[in-house]
Structures are given as structure tokens and as C-alpha cells.
Amino acid sequence: MTVATESLHVVCPHCHTTNRVAPADLSATPDCGKCHRPLFDGHPVALDEAAFEKHIARSRLPVLVDFWAPWCGPCRMMAPQFEAAAKQLEPHVRLAKVNTEEAQALGARLNIRSIPTLALFVNGREVARQPGAMGAADIVRWTRSHLG
């Protein structure tokens, strides 16, 4: 059996610096080498367009993004469910939120037509998309089903 020794690139949710973390160290609450804050805290990270690009392009962890807007009732109802899913999926999946009102160009470029919409990115590419509000258990199940 071969053990993976290659480091993963993990983008800090606070300062957006790319860190190298050994896969075996993911569960040991690693800190950012630059800002020294935890790389995982069980909460989704809010991303603007520039931070979204860093997290998607540089992270070797899957990134699950909730595209939402503050005026959207179903988005507000799903927010605590997405938060609960983060506690279950981290540190093996980064959960992030993108406010489509603030990042309209990003929403248009990614063809986000309804909100809330979940999109799962692996190695910089979108691999799955699911529109509509979901409960925490369904978010976790849906994510894991697309990661194998």
C-alpha cells in the first residue's frame, strides 16, 4: 500500500495565503503560516471575487460554494444548515459563501441563475451543481456523493 506524502495546498480563510499541509495533519487543527490563525474553524468562509479565485485555483481541497443573496428567503433559511454542514465536512472540504449581490460579475460568469445554488469545485474545476435550499444532512450527503 502506498501512503500519500504529498502536501495539500490549503488557502487560509482569514488572510487567503496558500499553505502546505500534509494530509495526515488536516485533522490536527493546522494554523496558517502567515497569520497563525486556524485553517479550519468549522465555519464557511465568505469570499469576494478575488478570494474566490484564490480558493478555487490554489486549494487542493474540494471547495463547496453556496451562492446566495441577502434578500433571498430560502438562502437565509439554508444558512444555518450550510454552517452545520461545515462542521461535518471540514477539514476535508472547504465550505465558502459568495454573496451574488456583491460579486455579480462572478455570478454571471459562472452562470448562476437561481439562488441558493451549491457548486462543488475540485482541483479548480466545477464538478457538480445543485440549485435550491437543502438541509445539513442533504448537503453533506450530496457533497460526499460527488467526491466518491
C-alpha positions as CSV (number, residue, x, y, z in Angstrom):
1,M,0.0,0.0,0.0
2,T,1.3,3.5,-0.9
3,V,0.9,6.3,1.5
4,A,0.4,9.7,0.1
5,T,3.1,12.0,1.4
6,E,2.5,15.0,-1.0
7,S,1.4,18.1,0.8
8,L,-2.0,19.7,0.1
9,H,-2.3,23.3,-0.7
10,V,-4.9,24.9,1.6
11,V,-5.8,28.6,1.4
12,C,-6.3,30.4,4.7
13,P,-9.8,31.6,5.2
14,H,-8.5,34.7,7.0
15,C,-5.6,36.1,5.0
16,H,-6.0,33.9,1.8
17,T,-2.4,32.8,1.9
18,T,-1.7,29.3,0.4
19,N,-0.3,26.9,3.0
20,R,1.1,23.4,2.5
21,V,-0.4,20.8,4.8
22,A,0.3,17.1,5.0
23,P,-2.9,15.1,4.5
24,A,-2.3,13.4,7.8
25,D,-2.1,16.8,9.6
26,L,-5.5,18.0,8.3
27,S,-7.3,16.8,11.5
28,A,-4.7,18.3,13.8
29,T,-6.1,21.8,13.5
30,P,-3.3,23.3,11.4
31,D,-2.6,27.1,11.6
32,C,-1.7,29.4,8.7
33,G,2.0,30.0,8.4
34,K,1.4,33.8,7.7
35,C,-1.4,34.9,10.1
36,H,-1.2,32.0,12.5
37,R,-5.0,31.6,12.7
38,P,-6.6,28.2,12.3
39,L,-7.0,27.0,8.7
40,F,-10.3,25.3,9.7
41,D,-12.8,26.6,12.3
42,G,-16.0,24.8,11.3
43,H,-17.5,27.8,9.6
44,P,-17.9,28.7,5.9
45,V,-15.6,31.4,4.7
46,A,-17.2,34.5,3.0
47,L,-15.5,35.1,-0.3
48,D,-15.4,38.1,-2.6
49,E,-14.4,37.6,-6.3
50,A,-10.7,37.8,-5.8
51,A,-10.7,35.5,-2.8
52,F,-12.9,33.0,-4.6
53,E,-10.4,32.8,-7.4
54,K,-7.6,32.1,-4.9
55,H,-9.5,29.4,-3.1
56,I,-10.6,27.7,-6.3
57,A,-7.3,27.9,-8.2
58,R,-4.9,27.3,-5.4
59,S,-6.6,24.9,-2.9
60,R,-6.1,21.2,-3.4
61,L,-9.1,20.6,-1.2
62,P,-12.5,20.4,-2.7
63,V,-14.4,23.7,-2.2
64,L,-18.2,23.7,-1.8
65,V,-19.6,27.2,-2.5
66,D,-23.0,28.5,-1.5
67,F,-24.1,31.2,-3.9
68,W,-26.6,33.4,-2.1
69,A,-28.1,36.9,-1.7
70,P,-29.2,38.7,1.5
71,W,-32.7,39.3,0.1
72,C,-33.3,35.6,-0.6
73,G,-35.6,33.9,2.0
74,P,-34.5,30.3,1.1
75,C,-30.9,31.5,1.3
76,R,-31.3,32.8,4.8
77,M,-33.2,29.6,5.8
78,M,-30.3,27.4,4.4
79,A,-27.5,29.5,6.0
80,P,-27.6,27.6,9.4
81,Q,-27.8,24.3,7.5
82,F,-24.7,25.2,5.5
83,E,-23.0,26.2,8.7
84,A,-23.8,22.8,10.3
85,A,-22.5,21.0,7.1
86,A,-19.2,22.9,7.5
87,K,-18.7,21.3,10.9
88,Q,-19.2,17.9,9.4
89,L,-17.2,18.3,6.1
90,E,-14.2,20.2,7.3
91,P,-11.2,19.7,7.2
92,H,-11.6,17.6,4.1
93,V,-13.8,20.1,2.2
94,R,-13.6,23.9,2.4
95,L,-17.1,25.5,2.6
96,A,-17.5,29.0,1.3
97,K,-20.2,31.5,0.6
98,V,-20.4,34.0,-2.2
99,N,-22.9,36.9,-2.0
100,T,-24.1,37.3,-5.6
101,E,-25.2,40.8,-4.9
102,E,-21.6,41.8,-4.1
103,A,-20.0,39.5,-6.7
104,Q,-22.4,40.0,-9.6
105,A,-19.7,39.5,-12.3
106,L,-18.7,36.2,-10.8
107,G,-22.3,35.0,-10.6
108,A,-22.8,36.0,-14.3
109,R,-19.5,34.3,-15.4
110,L,-20.4,31.1,-13.6
111,N,-24.0,31.3,-15.0
112,I,-25.6,31.2,-11.5
113,R,-29.3,31.5,-12.5
114,S,-31.1,30.8,-9.2
115,I,-30.1,31.1,-5.6
116,P,-29.3,29.4,-3.4
117,T,-27.1,27.3,-5.6
118,L,-24.3,25.0,-4.4
119,A,-21.3,24.4,-6.6
120,L,-18.6,21.9,-5.8
121,F,-15.1,22.6,-7.2
122,V,-12.3,20.1,-7.3
123,N,-8.8,21.0,-8.5
124,G,-10.1,24.3,-9.8
125,R,-13.0,22.9,-11.8
126,E,-16.7,22.7,-11.1
127,V,-17.7,19.1,-10.8
128,A,-21.3,19.4,-9.5
129,R,-24.0,22.0,-9.1
130,Q,-27.3,21.9,-7.1
131,P,-29.9,24.7,-7.1
132,G,-32.3,25.1,-4.2
133,A,-32.2,25.1,-0.4
134,M,-31.0,21.9,1.4
135,G,-30.7,20.7,4.9
136,A,-27.4,20.0,6.5
137,A,-27.6,16.2,6.1
138,D,-28.5,16.5,2.4
139,I,-25.7,19.0,1.8
140,V,-23.2,16.5,3.4
141,R,-24.6,13.5,1.5
142,W,-24.7,15.4,-1.8
143,T,-21.1,16.6,-1.4
144,R,-19.8,13.2,-0.4
145,S,-21.6,11.5,-3.3
146,H,-19.7,13.7,-5.8
147,L,-16.4,13.2,-4.1
148,G,-16.5,9.4,-4.3
